[in-house]
């Protein structure tokens, strides 16, 4: 018997989150545009970049599809924005 993961509270289209760039150090704000799986958090994101200051990015917005949620903030994942 498999157990479905609990839905991530607050996960919905339009929420702003942080996307971890491939270097694993820098984080950028992103908007969730589609939720594929409420248990794993897998979502499509529009990521707001720092233009050419971000590696191999020459525009201010990039699309990332099927991105998983990670509390550990692994490269290429998203997480909730840290409290100030």
JOFENHU-V189042 format. One line per field, one symbol per residue. ss: DSSP state (a for helix, b for strand, c for the rest). phi: phi as a letter, one per 20 degrees, with the letter a starting at -180 (. if undefined). burial: 1 if it has 24 or more other C-alpha atoms within 12 Angstrom, else 0. A space follows every 50 residues. Layout:
ss: ???
phi: ???
burial: ???
//
This chain:
ss: cccccccccccccccbbbbbccccccbbbbbbbbbcccccccbbbbbbcc aaacccccccbbbbbbbcbccccccccbbccccc
phi: .edfffffgnfbgnfecddefgfmdeccfbdfdbeebfeengbecddeee lffeglcdcebcecdleefbfelfgmccbfffff
burial: 00000000001100111111100000111111111000011111111110 0000000000010110111100100111110000
//
